[in-house]
Amino acid sequence: MRGVAFGDGRRRVGQALKDAQEMAGLPPGVWRGRGLAALGLTAGQTVTERQMELVFGEGRHPDADRMERKLLDDGADPEAARLATVLGQPIEEIERRKQTPLIALDFVFRPQASLVVLWALGDARTRRVIERAHERAVAKTLRWLEDEVAEVRWASGRERAKAPALVVAAFRHFDNRNGFPLLHEHCLILNRAQRPDGSWYALDTVRLYKHIVAADTLYTLEMTTEACEKLGLATVPREVTPGLRPVMEIAGVDQELIDWSSTRRRRIEDVLEGITDEYVKKHGHLPGERARHGLAWWAAQETRPDKKSPRPLDQLLAWWRVSALLKFGQRMVDGLLQRCQAAGAAIRARVGPWVDTALAAADVAAVVFTVRGIFSRRHVLAEARRHLLETLRGRAYVRGIDSHIADRALERYGRQLTVPQKGRRTPAPDQLSYTADFAWPIRWWIAGADGKPPRESTWYERARGASFALQNAIRAALTAPPAVRDEAPAAPHAVDHPGWDAAPTPAQRAAAIQAHQQAAMPQEYLEGRTTDPVTWATLPQNLARIAAITRASEARGRTVEEQVDQTMQVEQAKQTPAADTRRQEHEQRHSTEQPDPGRGAGPHR
């Protein structure tokens, strides 16, 4: 109530939330979710300050005041009347067990930086299209969480049931803490949902957290697809960190504009570079996936500025436009949408709206296996959505194709590791763990750019190499063409393309779609950087790089050896006078001694 509900700002003590929002020109929060009907609320209704106090502050019904007064008028005991308005277990009972009650979860949805730039600097229609796509994507993701993920638990987690109705308070923000554009939405999900019998229990929050990545990829896919289709745009991969997964940004948005709007990200990246170097010095290797997330969170906290004074959107839009005009000029700012549409038209002319589910399943399975080793369906589903975003480049896709690809990848390449145990509850399908029987990709080295030394390939780069090797194996499979066209219905999401009536072989069909996917794949994947290590090492330009690196290394080694030799000669020169003096004294002392007459002089040696 002090921060999120007030645009990440801080309002005066005693000032009502509604008055503060109106004075600052901020939109009020709205209720979302299917669970509103049980509370007497409707989707899109404004979230009031008192409702927030009751629901998220006390874990009670949003209309608890009226309900409690009615019960008191009917002669109910005050404590009983208050408990009758509590949703689930009372907070005071949780605190008596010396536990911290978890009231809600904050899921934040935001589009890519390039879409934020288009929204901030575009005309009114462009903003409406992007905001509408954002609203639909958030609603789609919340529905997916309700249908597929959310569960209530009781009996210490031993019992659970589906929770297809969540209670969500959504607050939309327009800028980051530095005042630059950042369209995003905080969805405060109440940690209470109804069982089939109508009683309220806590959600399985661990399960929700595990599906955050899958939810985020669904939002990004939905948001990007609708915005690109409505505005005639396309996406292009942009590498943020070498060796890691590229970000699919809107083609035509200059990197300078993205950097202008992403002030927080630049500060975080600067701090992250320093703490990553410290991590390498301490542990002797680069951080893994979990460690990278931890370091990124640490860097974000270190650079988190103080709360700001919120401003209305019209003032922010005017300030952003003036800032961009002063930095880039009117031609670059006013022609932004036209450049993006021209770039999108060129990509759409090259990349068709086709997805081959066989190759997609191979790609998804190979990437997930290489990156994780052991995985669940949620990991495969998230990768399937990334594959659609990378392959279609903003083109519309058939609804449900992400689940179809994920199921086909698990069916064709997955090997189940979870073994149901007798006498225990059978695990749900998305709680099963899998692996694959692919050959583990070996590591290789990638030539450095701008004078940097070569670096070891990342797990993601090895995953891309394994994926391409598997796709090439599928394409190389030769089978005889069918004599009669199979009249059986095609798969619900199978690819279709011109010339299918000619009854091509599976290898020919795979080759045709492989050409399409190669056209849609990020360019850096096709330049030999993530291909087979033997092939990469034998390319002429890479052989020249390796030879240059070897010569430079040998030259540095010779220089070090010469410096060591010079140092040893200087040390020997310092020790020579003292050694000569000791030798002369020794010779003088022994020259006065006479040989023993009884022993003789002894043999000469």
Secondary structure, 3 states (H helix, E strand, C coil): CCCHHHCCECCCCCCCHHHHHHHHCCCCCEEECHHHHHHCCCCCCECCHHHHHHHHHHCECCCHHHHHHHHHHCCCCHHHHHHCCECCCCHHHHHHCCCCCCCEEEEEECCCHHHHHHHHHCCHHHHHHHHHHHHHHHHHHHHHHHHHHCEEEECCCCEEEECCCCCEEEEEEEECCCCCEEEEEEEEEECCEECCCCCEECECHHHHHHCHHHHHHHHHHHHHHHHHHHHCCCEEEECCCCCCCCEEEECCCCHHHHHHHCHHHHHHHHHHHHHHHHHHHHHCCCCCHHHHHHHHHHHHHHCCCCCECCCCHHHHHHHHHHHHHHHHCHHHHHCHHHHHHHHHHHHHHHCCCCCCHHHHHHHHHHHHHHHHCCECHHHHHHHHHHHHHHHHCCCCCCCCHHHHHHHHHHHHHEEECCCCCCCCCCCCHHHCCEEECCCCCCCCEECCCCCCCCEECCHHHHHHHHHHHHHHHHHHCCCCCCCCCCCCCCCCCCCCCCCHHHCCCHHHHHHHHHHHHHHHCCHHHHCCCCCCHHHHHHCHHHHHHHHHHHHHHHHHHHHHHHHHHHHHHHHHHHHHHHHHHHHHHHHHHHHCCCCCCCCCCCCCC
